[in-house]
Amino acid sequence: MSETVLELCNITKRFGPTLANDDVSLSLAKGEIVALLGENGAGKTTLMSILFGHYTPDSGTIRVFGADLPRGRPRAAIRAGVGMVHQHFSLAGNLTVLENVMTGTESLWRLRSDTTAARAKLLALSQRFGLKVDPDARLGDLSVGEQQRVEILKALYNDARILVLDEPTAVLTNIEAEQMFRTLKGMAAQGLSLIFISHKLDEVMATADRIVVLRGGRQVAERRAAETTKAELAELMVGRAVHRPRREAVTPGAVVLEAVGLTLRQGGVDRLKDIAFTLRAGEVLGIIGVSGNGQAQLAQVLGGTARRTAGELRLFGAPVGDLTVPQVVAAGIGRIPEDRNRDGAIGEMAIWENAVLERLPAFTRRGLVDRGAGMAFAQKVIDAFDVRGGTPGSRIRLLSGGNMQKLILGRNLMDHPRILIAAQPARGLDEGAVAAVHERILAARKAGAAVLLISEDLDEVMALADRIQAIVGGRLSPAVAADGADARQLGLMMAGDWTGTMSGAAHAV
C-alpha cells in the first residue's frame, strides 16, 4: 500500500461562526481502508463533502492520483475516480435499479440509451464485487440494504477507484452490516481505496487498516487499527473516558399500556398481526427484529400516525380508540421516530420551531406562538442534551444527524413523559452520545416512565430492557426476561425461532 492515491492537505472550512474543519490533512493509499472517526458534528461529513465537491474549502488543496482536484465540482471528482455513497441515499424510488445506475451517465443529446451495454456492465460489477442486484427491480421495492448496494454500484459504474461511504451501516441490520464490510474488504483486496465515516468502534476495529480521529473539526489522532483499542478510540473521540450506564434492578409499577389482538393492514397486507404486549411504569420493554418486520408500523400506531385495523389498546387501564398525535402528546406519551429526517424534524424550520412543534399550545399566547418562550425552551434542550452545531434560530437541517437526534430526544424527555416510545433512539450517534442517551432513558425509567424500546441493536436492548419481545413478520413473540438472555437466543427469536421462550414468558410478563 505504498502508492498514495489521495491527499487532502490543510483543509479548512467555516460555516459562519462554526469552524467545521480546522487545518485537516489526510492521505489514502491504494487498496487501503481508512476509517474517519469522530463525534457527531466533528467535521467528518464536511471533510468528505469537500473532497467530493459539494463544498468548497476556505483553504487547502486536494490531490487525486497525483493531480490537483478542482474545488467545488462533483463532476470533476467523479471523473478523477472518486465516488461517494451518502448516508441518505440519492436514488429515485420509482425507477428501476438499472435506470438509477445510468442516471446522469449519458449525454442529454444522445437519442437513445444503450441499456444493453449498461446492463452488461452493471451485472459484471455486481458479480465482481459480490453485490447482487436485480437490474429490473423497482428501487422502492428493495430493502434498505439492497438500496445501499445500488448506491455503491452506481459509484463503481462511474469507474470509481476511491470510494467514500458516509455512515454505511447507519440504516443496516447487524447481518447486513457484516455483509457490507466483507464486501468492502473484498473491494480493497482488488485494489480499490476506501474511506468510511463511522462512530461505531466495533466495525472500525474490524474493518479499517488505519483510523483518523476528528474532534471539534481538528484531526486529533491517527492510529493503525492493530495498534489501538476501542477504549482509546472512544476517549480520543470525546476527549474523556466513556462509560455506558448500567441498568439497575427496579420493581415495575402498574400496567400503563396494553395491546390485545392489535392488527394493522396497509396496502392490502397485514403489517401487524394479532400483536399483544403489556408495558408497566418504571420498566423498559425491548422490541427487537430485523428491519421491515412491522416495528415501524407498531410505533406509528402507538404514536398516533397510523390507525389500527383491529384489536384493542388500553391506556392507563382504560380502552382507547384510534389515537391521534394531539391525544398522544396530551396523554404524556413521548415519541422518538425511527426516521428523524422524515418523521422527526422539518429541515427548513428553525431548531426552536422543531423543539416546540408538537406542543404548540404550551407555547401559544392569545393565539400567537411565543417565540421567546420557544427559543428559551430550545436553548434548555440544547444545553441539557449537548446539541452541537447550531443556535435556537438555526435551521435544523444544518445539524448533523446525531445532533438532530439529540434534539428530538431532548424535546420529549424535558417534559418528563409518562410513556416513551423510542424507535432506534441511538441510531447514528457516536459513543459518547450513545452513553448519554442510554443514561437519559434509564433515568426516565427510574423516575417511573414506561419505555417501549424498538431497536435492532441487541447490545442496546440487552443493556436497557427489563423484558424483550421479538417481532417477525408482523407477529410478536412471547416476552423473555432480559437478565439471562444472550445474543444467540435473541438472534434465534429475531429469526422466528420462539421455542424455549414460552417457559420464560410467564415470569417475564
Residue pairs with C-beta under 8 A, 6 or more apart in sequence:
1 29
1 30
1 31
1 32
1 209
2 29
3 29
3 30
4 27
4 28
4 29
4 30
5 28
5 29
5 30
5 64
5 65
5 161
5 162
5 193
6 26
6 27
6 28
6 51
6 62
6 63
6 64
6 65
6 82
6 162
6 193
7 25
7 26
7 27
7 28
7 61
7 62
7 63
8 24
8 25
8 26
8 27
8 47
8 50
8 51
8 60
8 61
8 62
9 25
9 60
9 61
9 62
9 63
10 23
10 24
10 25
10 59
10 60
10 61
11 21
11 23
11 24
11 25
11 47
11 50
11 57
11 59
11 60
11 62
12 19
12 21
12 22
12 23
12 24
12 57
12 58
12 59
12 60
13 19
13 20
13 21
13 43
13 46
13 47
13 50
13 55
13 57
13 58
14 20
14 58
15 398
18 389
19 217
20 43
20 46
20 217
21 43
21 46
21 47
21 50
21 57
21 217
22 43
22 216
22 217
22 218
23 60
23 218
24 43
24 47
24 60
24 214
24 217
24 218
24 219
25 219
26 34
26 36
26 47
26 212
26 219
28 34
28 162
28 193
28 195
29 193
30 191
30 193
31 188
31 189
31 191
31 192
31 193
32 188
32 193
32 194
32 209
32 210
33 184
33 185
33 188
33 193
33 194
33 195
33 196
33 207
33 208
33 209
33 210
34 194
34 195
34 196
34 208
34 209
34 210
34 211
34 212
35 195
35 196
35 197
35 198
35 204
35 207
35 208
35 210
35 211
35 212
35 225
36 44
36 47
36 48
36 195
36 196
36 197
36 198
36 212
36 214
37 44
37 198
37 199
37 201
37 204
37 211
37 212
37 213
37 214
37 233
37 236
37 237
38 44
38 199
38 213
38 214
38 215
38 237
38 430
39 199
39 215
39 237
39 238
39 402
39 430
39 432
39 433
40 199
40 388
40 400
40 401
40 402
40 403
40 405
40 406
40 428
40 429
40 430
40 433
41 388
41 389
41 399
41 400
41 402
41 403
42 214
42 215
42 216
42 217
42 237
42 430
43 214
43 216
43 217
43 218
44 166
44 197
44 214
45 87
45 166
45 197
45 400
46 55
47 214
48 84
48 164
48 166
48 195
48 197
49 55
50 56
50 57
50 62
51 62
51 69
51 77
51 82
51 84
51 164
52 74
52 77
52 82
52 84
52 164
53 69
53 70
53 71
53 72
53 73
53 74
53 75
53 76
53 77
54 72
54 74
55 72
56 71
56 72
57 71
61 68
62 68
62 69
62 71
63 69
64 77
64 80
64 81
64 82
64 162
65 80
65 81
65 161
67 80
69 76
69 77
69 80
69 82
70 76
77 84
78 158
78 160
81 159
81 160
81 161
81 162
82 160
82 161
82 162
82 164
83 154
83 155
83 156
83 158
83 160
83 162
83 163
83 164
84 155
84 163
84 164
84 165
84 166
85 148
85 151
85 152
85 155
85 163
85 164
85 165
85 166
85 168
86 151
86 166
87 166
87 167
87 168
87 170
87 171
87 401
87 428
88 341
89 147
89 148
89 150
89 151
90 151
91 100
91 139
91 147
91 150
91 151
91 154
92 99
92 100
92 103
92 139
93 138
93 139
93 140
94 138
94 139
94 140
95 103
95 138
95 139
96 135
96 136
96 137
96 138
96 139
97 122
97 133
97 134
97 135
97 136
97 137
97 139
97 142
97 150
98 115
98 118
98 119
98 122
98 135
98 136
100 139
100 150
100 154
101 118
101 122
101 135
101 150
101 153
101 154
101 157
102 113
102 115
102 118
102 157
105 118
105 157
105 158
106 113
106 114
118 157
119 135
121 157
122 133
122 135
122 153
122 157
123 135
125 131
125 153
125 156
125 157
126 132
126 133
126 153
128 190
129 152
129 153
129 156
129 183
129 186
129 187
129 190
130 182
130 183
130 186
131 149
131 152
131 153
131 183
132 149
133 146
133 149
133 150
133 153
137 146
139 147
139 150
142 150
143 291
143 292
144 171
144 172
144 176
144 291
145 172
145 173
145 176
145 179
145 180
148 168
148 171
148 172
148 180
152 163
152 165
152 183
155 163
156 163
160 192
161 191
161 192
161 193
162 192
162 193
162 194
162 195
163 187
163 192
163 193
163 194
163 195
164 194
164 195
164 196
164 197
165 184
165 194
165 195
165 196
165 197
166 196
166 197
167 197
167 198
167 199
167 401
167 428
168 177
168 180
168 184
168 196
168 198
169 176
169 177
169 180
169 181
169 198
169 200
169 203
170 401
170 427
170 428
171 291
171 427
172 180
173 290
173 291
173 456
174 456
174 457
174 458
175 290
177 203
181 203
181 206
181 207
184 194
184 196
184 207
185 207
187 194
188 194
188 209
196 207
196 208
198 204
199 237
199 402
199 429
199 430
199 431
201 230
201 233
201 234
201 431
202 230
204 211
204 225
204 233
205 225
205 228
205 230
205 233
208 225
209 224
209 225
210 222
210 223
210 224
210 225
211 221
211 222
211 223
211 224
211 225
211 228
211 233
212 219
212 221
212 222
213 219
213 220
213 221
213 222
213 223
213 233
213 236
213 237
214 220
215 236
215 237
215 238
215 239
220 236
221 236
223 232
223 233
231 241
234 241
234 242
234 431
234 432
235 241
235 242
237 430
237 431
237 432
238 430
238 431
238 432
240 432
242 431
242 432
242 435
243 435
244 434
244 435
244 438
244 463
245 435
245 438
245 439
245 442
246 463
247 284
247 442
247 463
247 464
247 465
247 466
247 482
248 442
248 446
250 282
250 283
250 445
250 446
250 466
251 282
252 280
252 281
252 282
252 283
252 466
253 280
253 281
253 282
253 448
254 280
254 281
254 317
255 278
255 279
255 280
255 314
255 317
256 279
256 280
256 281
256 315
256 316
256 418
256 419
256 450
257 278
257 279
257 302
257 313
257 314
257 315
257 316
257 419
257 450
257 452
258 277
258 278
258 279
258 313
258 314
259 275
259 276
259 277
259 311
259 312
259 313
259 314
260 276
260 311
260 312
260 314
261 274
261 275
261 276
261 310
261 311
261 312
262 272
262 274
262 275
262 276
262 298
262 301
262 308
262 310
262 311
262 312
262 313
263 270
263 272
263 273
263 274
263 275
263 308
263 309
263 310
263 311
264 270
264 271
264 272
264 294
264 297
264 301
264 306
264 307
264 308
264 309
264 474
265 271
265 309
266 297
266 306
270 309
270 474
271 294
271 297
271 474
272 294
272 297
272 298
272 301
272 308
272 474
273 294
273 473
273 474
273 475
274 311
274 475
275 298
275 311
275 474
275 475
275 476
276 476
277 285
277 469
277 476
277 479
278 509
279 285
279 419
279 450
279 452
280 450
281 418
281 448
281 449
281 450
282 445
282 446
282 448
282 449
282 450
283 445
283 450
283 451
283 466
283 467
284 441
284 442
284 445
284 451
284 452
284 453
284 464
284 465
284 466
285 450
285 451
285 452
285 453
285 465
285 466
285 467
285 468
285 469
285 479
286 453
286 454
286 455
286 461
286 462
286 464
286 465
286 467
286 468
286 469
286 482
287 295
287 298
287 452
287 453
287 454
287 455
287 468
287 469
287 470
287 471
287 476
288 455
288 456
288 458
288 461
288 468
288 469
288 470
288 471
288 490
288 493
288 494
289 295
289 456
289 470
289 471
289 472
289 494
290 456
290 472
290 494
291 456
293 471
293 472
293 473
293 474
294 471
294 473
294 474
294 475
295 338
295 423
295 454
295 471
296 338
296 423
297 306
297 474
298 454
298 471
299 335
299 337
299 338
299 421
299 423
299 454
300 306
301 307
301 308
301 323
302 313
302 323
302 328
302 333
302 421
302 452
303 323
303 325
303 328
303 333
303 335
303 337
303 421
304 323
304 324
304 325
304 326
304 327
304 328
305 325
305 343
307 322
308 322
312 319
313 319
313 320
313 323
314 320
315 331
316 331
316 418
320 327
325 358
328 335
329 358
329 359
331 418
331 419
332 415
332 417
332 418
332 419
333 417
333 418
333 419
333 420
333 421
334 412
334 413
334 415
334 417
334 419
334 420
334 421
335 358
335 412
335 420
335 421
336 344
336 405
336 408
336 409
336 412
336 420
336 421
336 422
336 423
336 424
336 425
337 343
337 344
337 408
337 423
338 423
338 424
338 427
338 454
340 401
340 404
340 405
340 408
340 428
341 347
341 401
341 404
344 404
344 405
344 408
345 354
345 396
345 397
345 404
345 407
345 408
346 353
346 354
346 357
346 396
347 395
347 396
347 397
348 395
348 397
349 357
349 395
349 396
350 392
350 393
350 394
350 395
350 396
351 378
351 382
351 387
351 390
351 391
351 392
351 393
351 394
351 395
351 396
351 399
351 407
352 371
352 374
352 375
352 377
352 378
352 392
352 393
353 374
354 396
354 407
354 411
355 374
355 377
355 378
355 381
355 392
355 407
355 410
355 411
356 362
356 363
356 369
356 374
356 377
356 378
356 411
358 411
359 411
359 415
360 369
363 369
363 370
363 373
363 374
363 377
364 370
365 373
374 392
375 392
375 393
377 414
378 392
379 392
380 414
381 387
381 407
381 410
381 411
381 414
382 390
382 391
382 392
382 407
382 410
384 410
384 414
385 406
385 407
385 409
385 410
385 413
385 436
385 440
386 406
386 433
386 436
387 399
387 403
387 406
387 407
387 410
388 399
388 400
388 403
389 398
389 399
389 400
389 403
390 396
390 398
390 399
390 403
396 404
396 407
399 407
401 428
402 428
402 429
402 430
402 433
405 425
405 426
405 427
405 428
405 429
405 433
405 437
406 429
406 433
406 436
406 437
409 425
409 437
409 440
412 420
413 420
413 440
413 444
416 444
416 447
416 449
417 444
417 449
418 448
418 449
418 450
419 449
419 450
419 451
419 452
420 441
420 444
420 449
420 450
420 451
420 452
421 452
421 454
422 441
422 451
422 452
422 453
422 454
422 455
423 454
423 455
424 454
424 455
424 456
424 457
425 437
425 441
425 453
425 455
426 433
426 434
426 437
426 438
426 455
426 457
426 460
427 457
429 437
434 460
438 460
438 463
438 464
441 451
441 453
441 464
442 464
444 451
445 451
451 464
453 460
453 461
453 464
453 465
455 461
458 487
458 490
458 491
459 487
461 468
461 482
461 490
462 468
462 482
462 485
462 487
462 490
465 482
466 481
466 482
467 479
467 480
467 481
467 482
467 508
467 509
468 479
468 480
468 481
468 482
468 485
468 490
468 493
468 508
469 476
469 477
469 478
469 479
469 480
470 476
470 477
470 490
470 493
470 494
470 498
471 477
472 493
472 494
472 495
472 496
473 496
477 493
477 498
477 501
478 498
478 501
478 502
478 504
478 505
478 508
479 501
479 504
479 505
479 508
479 509
480 489
480 493
480 501
480 504
480 505
480 508
481 504
481 507
481 508
489 500
493 501
